[in-house]
């Protein structure tokens, strides 16, 4: 999908979702939860800095990430199926 803008190279999921919303893409609440995944961009590189992730945090993160991927796949599928003007 072309929104007429350049997306920054960032791990800040909240910022990227904001840019999509500013471009007219409706971001569902369950995908907005992906903002919580931003912290793992840091924690994955420096695992000893923060406490270990709990089993519940892990399960929640997987659920949120899967919802975001399903949503993105739906948008990509719709874009590839729609005729280009």
N, C-alpha and C positions, 0 to 999 in steps of 0.2 A: 504494500500500500504506500502510496506516495503522499506525504503530508506537506511537502514543500519546505522541509526544514532538515537541518543536519542534527543528528543526535550525538551528544557528547560521548566520549569514551569514558564511561564511569561504571562503577559497581553499585551506585546509589539507585536502587530499584524505585524508590519513591520519586526521585527526580525523573526517571524514565517514564513512569506511569503518568506523572503530571504532564509531561510533554505530549504523551498520547492524548490525554484528556483535552489539553489545549488545542490539539489538532482535530478535535471533534470526535474522538473515539470514546465511546462510553466504556468505562472500566468498571466491571462488576465488583461489588463489595468483597466477594471471596478472592478475587484477584488482587484487590487493594491490600489484602493481608500479606501479599508477597513483599511488601515494604519491610516486614519483619526479617526477611531473609538477608537483607543488606549486611547485617552484622556478621554473617558467616563469611563474607568476603575478606574481612579482617581476621576473624577467628581461625579460618582455615589456614592462613599463612603463619599465624602466631598462636598456635594452640595452647601454649603454656601460660599465656598472659591472662586468660579468663578461665573461669571454672568450666569443668566438663559439661557437655550438653547432656541433659537427662533423656531418658527413654521417651518421656512424654514430649519434650521439645523436639526430639528427632522425629517422632511420629507426626506431630503437628506440622513440622517443616516439610516433610514429604507430602502430606495431604495438600498443603498450600501450593507447593511447587507443581504438583500434578494438576491442580486446578488451573494454575497459570498457563501451563503448557497446553492443556486441552483448549483453553480460551484462545491462545495464540494460534493453535492449529485450526480452529474454527474460522478465525479471521483470515488466515492465509488461504484456506480452502475456498472461502467465499470470494476472496479477491481473485483467485485463479480461475474460478468458474464464471465470474461476471465478465461480460464483454467489455473490452476497452473502447472508450469513446474516441 
